Amino acid sequence: MMYAKLALENVKKSTKDYLIYIVTLTACISMFYAFLSISSNYYDPNIGAEFNLDILGDGIKYAILLITVLLMFLMQYVNHFMIQRRKREFAIQSIIGMEQSTIARLFFVESLIMGIFSLIVGIGLGGVFSQFITAMLLQMYHKPFEFSFMLFPDTIILTILFFCICFATVGLSQVRTIRKTKIIDMLNADRKNDILGPPHKWIYKLFPVNFVLYLLITFYNIRTLSYYFNGEFELVIKIWSAISIIVPILMLIMHIRERFRRKEQNTVKQLFLIECIGLLELIILSILPVFKVYLAMPMDKGAFNVYMGFLFWCVVFGVSVFFVLFSNYLLVIKERQKYKEENLFFFGQLLSKLKSKTLSMTLICLTLTLSMALFFVTPLLVGWAQGFLEKRVPFDIQISSDYIGMQSGYIGIQSEKELPVTDYSFLDSFIEKNISVRDDCSFKTYFVNKTDFYNQLENSRKNAPPITAISLSDYNHLLKMAGYDEISLRDHEFTTQWLSITPQDAISTYLEAHKSIRTDGGDLQRADISAHTVDLGEDFYNFQSVIYIVPDHICNKLTSANTFRYMMADKTISYDIAQELKSYFENSSLTDSLVTYNITMRTIEVNDNSAIIFIMQTGLTYSAIILFVTCFTILALQQLSDSGKYKYRFRVLRNMGVEEPHIRKLILKQLAVWFGVPVILALILAGAFLVFLIVGFHMQIAVYIGVQRLVQQLLIVLAILGVLLISYFISTWVLFNKSASA
């Protein structure tokens, strides 16, 4: 009973130190519960019969559990921080006769009390936050939302079980640490200062890795980029190719020079030159998407991925060198301005910690960059996926054939007699019984020339699929079904229908080179109308980005390539009926053919893909928030530990006559540096990553998302980041002031 009272008293006294930890842990538990509630067996939002959430439950559960394991690191760090703060107290308790095992158990109980408190409050808040997650889900499925507070028993049990395991795992580890620490070390813990000896030794361990990677990329550049030096490519590509080889060589020279340099040479200057070369390499690699998009620079996917992987390493190495240079830069400023006002104290505070914390600051900055990148990329990926889904399946039922058999990689059929001819009439009985059809269009696509089929048949792995054609009447029928205006052509004219993501310059270039086409039904001239890019799905393009639209009388003389049947229902098809129709189709005799047949149901596609999109959205958002709060919790606790360790310094300042407003200003400046530098650098890197994505995928963004919508979502993300940053900064500043003035 006495020990229980002592544990409660210690909890009350340590509440101030635990405050940021409690707030962070409570927020993480509430988010954990909110996201996990979707997987509950009791979760039943009103999404209608056309949707099924079975695919969503397990996926979101595994994603959230995996991501939340990151909290183990945060809990371990906070418990280690509390042990460091209270080592002297533990030593005194040992001296007066309390066993270290008892002290360790008391500390474990204190941590457990804080954790249980956070767990109770977090689950309560999670019930509220889960409504926001439900609102996101219903918005994904285009359903109305009504607020209703509910707590799900299975989610509560899983949340308690998961976090109790985390508390026990981390707590037992800290118990072991306390029991093995010597009393004399605990007694003198608060007298130890940060190391001021030779700092930043860790950065030189990265040099061999950087040297090897730059050596490999040099050879890779020479091998893959040498063919750009010919008359086929523009001068700017040749310049880029030359620089991409020269810059890595310069970095190799700098590393070799550093390896054999004398000790008295200027290390800072050497690091500065290395940082400049690394920055130049970053710029070179970053403009690669611009060249691919605007200059049509040929580069296969494997080579592009190699350069993007090396770009990632350049960011990691560049940030590492930056913080070492920043530490040395502060030292230079200190020597120049140390006698101005309280600069001697201010820079002493920064440098005493920064020299031993450059590695942690580097890791925090890189983690913040990753967190911000996840925040920025989430609306882009989600909008892209949603837009692609809407454009890929514009009709309720889409049935198609594929004579190519792309799954096997070669054409299985041997002659035109084996080409698909079915009109899928065997489905009529099922459809009439279960689905009310508003419009139905059965149509074919055709080879412009019969020889196109035989040319591809000779070597299907090398010859690209030919561009096919569709009759004007069938095309107009599809336009009518999709809600577009019909078009007209003269007897000797043709026009084109393109995938909506096709770049306009590519369309213009193709049309300029194809003002006429020769068909088995006669020659046709391109009509004097704009190329069409309406959304009609992507099944009938024959793995191309364009299809010809030709008069009906021409199609009567052409060889059919594939057969299709598109339908629109009077009302949304239920998920169960859609699954039955899909099973009925897949069990038909068509599956025994060498031709591939496929049925796409908008209900199934929207349901399953929306679930996957939502899992991706929640997973990325949850990961970003967890990483973000972890970084700021660590930064805050580092500063609060300083406030206790250097408390006597503020007392000396007061005794010297420094007024309280000046002391608060010094604390504000110190926190601004510790929070501001990694955040600003991470924001710059994440912003550059966002620009990189926008430039490389501007066409997909314009077609699938829309610039205005993307900007709105990014502003919301920045607002969330701003609120989190300001909250942590103000909380740390208030607690720091209280601790320093105690």
Buried (B, 14 or more C-beta within 10 A) or exposed (E): EEEEEBBEEBBEEBEEBBBBBBBBBBBBBBBBBBBBBBBBEEBEBEBEEBBBBEBBBEBBBEBBBEBBEBBBEBBBBBBBBBBBBBBBBBBEBBEEEBEBEBBBBBBBBBBBBBBBBBBEBBBBBBBEBBBEBBBBBBEBBEBEBEEEEBBBEBBBEBBBEBBBEBBEEBBEBBBEBBBEBEBEEBBEBBEEEBEEEEBBEEBEEBBEEBBEBBBEBBEBBBEBBEEBEEEEBEEEBBEBBBBBBEBBBBBBEBBEEBEEEEEEEEBBEBBBBBBBBBBBBBEBBBBBBBBBBEEBBEBEEEBBEBBBEBBEBBBBBBBBBBBBBBBBEBBEEBEEEEEEEBBEBBBBBBBBBBBBBBBBBBBBBBBBBBBBBBBBBBBBBBBBBBBBBEBBBBBBBBBBBBBBBEEEEEBBBEEBEBBBEBBBEEBEEBBEEBBEBEBBBBBBBBBBBBEBBEEBBEEBEEEEBBBBBBBBEBBBBBBBBBEBEEBEBEEEBBBBBBBBBBBEEBBEEBBEEBEEBEBBBEEBEBBEEEBBBBBBBBBBBBEBBBBBBBBEEBBEEBBBBBBBBBBBBEEBBBBEBBBEBBEBBEEBEBEEBEBBBEBBBBBBBBBBBBBBBBBBBBBBBBBBBBBBBBBBBBBBBBBBBBBBBBBEBBEEBBEEEBEEEBBBBBBEBBBEBBBEBBBEBBBEBBEBBBEBBBBBBBBBBBBBBEEEBBEEBBEEBBEBBEEBBEBBBEBBBEBBBEBBBE
